[in-house]
Amino acid sequence: MPRTSAGSDAPIRLLTGWGRTSATAARVATPRSVEDVAALLADPPPRGVIARGLGRSYGDAAQDAGGLVVDCTGLAPQLTIDTEHGIVTASAGLSLDRLMRDLVPAGWFVPVTPGTRFVTVGGAVAADIHGKNHHVDGSFGAALLGLTLVLPGGKVVKVGPEPGEDPTLFWATVGGMGLTGIVVDATFRCLPVETSRMRVDTERAANLDEALALMTATDHRYHYTVAWIDLLARGRAVGRSVLTRGRHAQVAELPRRSRVTPLAFDPRARLIAPPWVPAGLLNPVTVRAFNELWFHKSPGGRVGRRAEIQGLAEFFHPLDGMSGWNRLYGRRGFVQYQFVVPYAGVDALRSIVSDLAAAGVASFLAVLKRFGPANPAPLSFPMPGWTLALDLPLGDSRLAGMLRDFDARVVTAGGRVYLAKDSTLSAELVPAMYPELAAWRKVRDRADPSGVLASDLARRLEL
């Protein structure tokens, strides 16, 4: 009779990433405690184990076809906040949304947030998330003070960035896509805030070169910066952009009625995407119409709009205002393609934007940011340079070939693709994009000598 493993009675579910592509089936266990996680890793199934949070990786990073997926959102929600120093210890399954609802009223803000609040602390570590403040604060790993990991075999360890805390395993885990151990809690520094509002400057750039020049000249003045790009604009307007830059507002800067409760924070999704959307809803015609509206509703002129007060959710997480917005791309789903090239490789960015515009490929979301210094994590995505993230609906027969071509340009320019969003990268390009991959593998092999931790992403990219 074949041996059964821990989690063998867990239900089988069909899983995808946020892009809703490449579904695979796995057993999904929902542990409630660290001891439960340790038991699952002490007796793993042959196809291995991978952790999963809220499923916001766009591709297959939190899937394990035929194996065991550990849903960490069921872990007992532990949260301690040192309100004097802004030090937080949170269980891995807690979302940034939950954290913000506790942190902001206490006068603190998460050190980094991506474009959604609905990622878990464990996912933030595994993907080493970045945001609009990377040029100032770095990625999530820069704020981390320590992690609790469960290793294959069930051993529970504490790691951190300092000598004596196994810093090599710590940094291999940051951005390590869940392949060095399952994070069960994290301790990190937060940012002090006086209010739950942002002071925001918005202006238009006539084309990509103007946007690059404006960001280069002014980003140092702002804590948070981002540019939305119209990838369907052509001719002299290729890459026309709306730049949004800001910082946390002070109490004295708020309208009088808002000063009564300056730290109030209770964002809600006001719209719900329908469960069924007709194929092709987001196409060049509809996206072009949206782009025209969005560009021209933004302030023009030499200085645009200055010192506008916005809520945290409006500034950081506009898409969270629609629950299930990924369904707008239809049943085929979409890929998010994000790359970074060093500043010296900016011509690769220009060529990709120009080719997308010439081809008329509709990207509903195209976001440009500047990255600051990298951290020591071997698989961390950010590096000094320009990063562009694109949402690309599936269905265009040209898309696969274009992305392969873009990958080659990114590698030639000395850049890389973000593994947490990848769906299409080929394995042979990963060592060139992540030159410390071999060093990371040595640490991974020490933590997981039997290769227990596995995912569809890891198999596809031969990590």
N, C-alpha and C positions, 0 to 999 in steps of 0.2 A: 504494500500500500504506500503511495507516495507521501512524503513528509509534508505536512502543512506548516506554513510560516505564520508569524504574527501578522494580523491584518488580512488573513486569507478569507475571513468571513465578512470583510467590508464590502459594501455595495459597489458594483461596477458602474462607472459613469463615463459618458462621452464628453471629453474636455477639449476646449480650444483656448487660444489666447484672446485678447480683446479685439483683434482683427477678425476673429471668427473664421479662421482658415485652418486647414490641416488637422481636423479633429482626430483624436485617438482615444481609445478606451483604456481605462485603468481602474483598479480598485482604489477607492478613496476612503481613507481612515481619518477620523476626526478626534484626535487625542484631546483630553481635558487637562492634562498635567505634564510636567517635565518627565515624570516617571512613565507616563504612557508613551511619550516620544521615545524614551530610552528603550522601552520594551519592543517597540516596532523596529528600532535599529539594531537591537540585539539579535533579532531573528528575522532577517529580511528575506523577501522572495527572490527567486533567481534573476528576475528582470530589474531588480533594484528598487530604489526609493528616491523620491524627490519631494521637497516641501512646496507648498502652494499657499498663497495668501488670498487676495481678492481677485486674482486672475487678470491683472492689468498689464502684465507683459503682453506685448502685441502678438508675439509669435508663439513658439513651442517650448519656451523655457521652463514652464511649470507643468509639463505633461510628461508621462512616462508610459508609453504604450506597452500594455501587458504587465506592467509593474504595479507599484504601490505609490500613490500620491498622498502625502500627509497634509491635510487641511489644517493649517495652524490658526485659523480664525476661531477655532473652538477652544483654544487654550484659555485657562482662567485669566481674566483681564486684570493684570497687575499694573499699577501705575503709582509711582512716587514722584513728587515734585518738591525739590528744594527751592522754595519760592524766593529765598534770599539770594541764591547764587545761580538760579536757572539751570540746575542739573536735574535731569529726568532719567528715571529707569522705567522702562515700559516693556511689557511682554510683546513677543514678536507678532502676535496676531492682532494687536490693536491697530486701527487705522489712523492715518494722520487727521482725518476728520474728527475722530473721537478725541485725539490728543489736543487739537486746536480748541475744541469746545471746553476743555479743562484749562489749557494753558493761557489762552488769550484773556479770559476774565481775570487771571492771576497776574497779568502784565508781562507775559512771555509769548514768544512765537517760535515755531519749529525752525531749526537752523537752515533747512532746505525744504522746498516743496516743488514737486514737478507740476505739470498742468492739471493734475487732479488730486483731490484730498483722499481719494479712495484707493490708497495703497497702504499696505501694512508696514510696520516697523521692520519686520524681517525682510520684506521685499525691498525696502529702502536700502538695507544693508547689502543684500545679495546683488542688487543692480547698481549700487553706489549712485543713487539718484542725484540729479543736478537740477538747478533751476535758473531763474533770471538773475540770481546773485552770484553765479560762479566766479565772475571776475573779481568779486570782493571776498567771498566766504569759502569758495571751493565747493566740493560736493559733500554728500552726507558723511562720508568717511572722515572728513576733516574735523567734524564735530564729535565723533565717537570717542568715548573714554574707555569703553569695555564692552565685551560680549559674553554671554553664556551660550555655549555650543553643546549639542549632543552629537558625539562622533559615532560612526559605525561601530557596532559592538556594544553601544549603550553607555559609554563613558561620558560623563558630564564635566566639562572643563570651562574655566574662565580664561579669557585671553584679552589682551589690550595692546596698545601701541608702544608701551614703555618696556625697557629691558627687564627681563624676568617675568614678563607676561606673555611669552611666546609671540612676539610681534610679527614673526614671519607667517604664522598661522592666522593671526588677526588680519593682516593685510591681504593674505590670499583669500580670506572669506569676504572682505569688502570688495564688491564687484565680482565675486567668484561664482555667481549664478547658482548658489545653493549646493555646490559640488564639493565642499570641504567639511560640511557638517550642517546640522539644522540649528539655526539661531532660535533660541527660546526667549531671550530678552536682550536688551541693549541699553547702555547708559550713554547719555550724550548731553552736550551743552546746548542751550537755547538762546534766543536773541531777546533782549529786553524791548518792550514796546509800551508806549503811553496810551495808545488807542487801537481800536480795531479797524482803522481806516488808513488809506494810503493817500499821499500827496503826489499827483500824477501829472506829468507833462506829455503831451501827444503832438506829433507833427508828421507831415507827409514828406516822403522823399520821391523825387520824380523818376528815379531809376535805381538799379542796384548799386552802381558806383557812388551815387549820392548817399545812399543809405550806409554803405561801408564807410564813407568819409565822415558822415555825421556820427556814427557810432564810435569810430576811432577817436574822434576829436572830443566827444562829450561823455562817453561812458564812465569815465573816472569821477564824474560829478554825481552819479546816481548809484544807489544801492542795488537797484533792480533795473534791468534793461532787456528789451526784446523788440524785434521787428517782425511784423506780418508782411509777407511778400505776395504780390499778385503774379502768379506764374503763368497766367494766360495773356498778360500784357506783352505787346510786341513793339518792334522798332525802337525808337528812342526811349520808350517807356518800359523796356524789359526790366523786370525786377522792381518795379515801382513798389513802394513800401509805406507802411504806417508804423512809425516808431513810438513805442510806449515806454516811458522811463519813470521811475518813482522811488519813493522812500516812505517809511512809516510816518504817518502824520502825528504831530504833537497835539496835545489837548487844546492849546491856544489857537491852533489852526482850524479847528472844527467850527461848523455853524453852532450858534449858541444852544439850540435845542439838543444838539448831539453831545454837548459837554456834560450833560447830566449823567449819561451812561456811556462814557467814552470807550469802554472795553466790552460793550455788548457784542456778542457773536453767536448768531443762530441761523446760519444759511440754510435755505431749503431749495430743493429742486422744484421749479415752478412748471416745468413741462415734462411730459413723458413721451418718448419716442414710441410710435405704434409697433406692435409685435410683428407686423408684416409690412414691408415697404416694397413697392414695385422696383424691379430691376432697372438700373440705369437712372434712378432719380437724380443722383449726383453725376452729371455729365458736363461736357464743356459748355453747353448752353446755360444750364442752371448755375454752374459755378461762376461763369463769366458774369452773369447778372448779379450774383451775390458780390463778386469782387468789385464791380462798378459801384454798387451801393455802398459797400464798406469803405472803399477808398474815398469816395466823394463825401460821405457823411463825416469823415475825419477832418479835423481843421487844417486848412491850407495856410498860405501866407508864410512870412519869414520865420515866425516864432510859434505858429500853431496855437495850441491851447495850453495854458500854464496853470499849475497849482490847483488842478481839479481834485476834489475830494471824492475818492471811491472807496467802497467796501473791500475787504480782503478777498472775498469770493469773486467779486466782479473783476478785480485786478489779476488774481492768480488763477482762478478756476472757472472761467466763463462757461466751459462745456459741461461742468457739473450741474449747471442750471437745468439741463435736460437729462433726465434719467434714461439710461440705455441708449445714449446717442450713437453708439456704434452700429445700431440696427439701421440707421439711415443709409448705410452703404449696401443694404440688401443682403440676400442670402449668400451671395458669393463672397461677401466680406471685403476686406481691404488690407493692404500692407502699409505699415509705417516704416519709412526709410529714413534713418538719421545717420549722418556722417559728420566727421570733423576733419578739417585739413589745417595744417599749421599756417600761420599768417603768410609765410613765404609761398604757400601753395594756393593762394587765393584765386589764381587763374583757373584751377580745377573747379572751384565753386562757380566762377563766372560761366564756364563752359557748360556746366550741368544746368544752371538756371536758363541759359540761352537755348539749350537743346530742348528742355521741357517746354519752353514758351513756343519754340518753332514747331514742335510736334503737337501742340495743343492738348497736352496731357492735363487732365483736370485734377488739381490737388486742392481740396476744400481747405486744408490747413497747411500752411507753409510758414515755418517759424525760424527766424535767424537769430543767433545769439553769439556773443564773444565769450570764450573761455579764458580763465586765468591759469595759474600754475596747476600742474597735475599733482596727485598725491602718490605715495609709494605703492599703492595696490597694483599688482601686475596686470589685472584684467579690468581696471577702472577705465571707463571710456573717455572722460574729459582730458584734454591736453590743450596747451595754449594755441588758440586758433579760432577759426570760424566754424560754427556748427549749424547745419540746416536740417530740419525735420519736416518730412512730407507725409501726408496721408494720401494714398493712391488707391482708388477703387480697382478691384480686380475685374477683368473682362476685356481690357485692351490687350490685343494679341502682341503688341509691341513692347509691353511693359517688362517682361522677363529679360529680353535682350538688352533693353535700355539699362536696367539695373545692373546686369553683368558688366556692361560697358562703364557705368558709373563706378562700380567697385574697382575696376582696373585703374581708373583715373585717380580715385581716392588713394589707392596703394602707391601709385607712382608719385603722388604729391606728398607722401609720408603721413597719410591720415588713416582713419579707421572707421568702421561701422559699429553702431551701438548694439551689443548682443541682446540686451533686454527688449529691443524692438525688432530684431532681425527675423526675417522669414525666408530669405532667399540667398544668403551668402554661401559661397562654396568653401569647403574645408581647406583647400590649398592656400587660400588667401589669409587665413587667420594668423599664422605665424608672422607674416609680414606686417599685418596690422597691429598685432600685439607681440612685440619682440621679446617680452619677458615671459612668454607662454611656457617655455621649457622650465624656467625657474618656478613658475606657479605649479606646474605638474609635479615637480619634486615634493613640494609642500603638500599638495593634494594626495600624492601617493603615501606620504607619511601619515596623514590623517585618515586615509581610506585605502589601505593597501589591497583590499579585495575588490575594489571598484563597486561598492554597494550603492553609492550615490550616483544616480544616472537620470538623464532626461532625454526627451526627443531632440532638444537643441544640442546636448552634448554628443549624442550619437551622430547627428547630421554634420556637425562641425568637427567631429573626431577630437573632442577636447580630452 
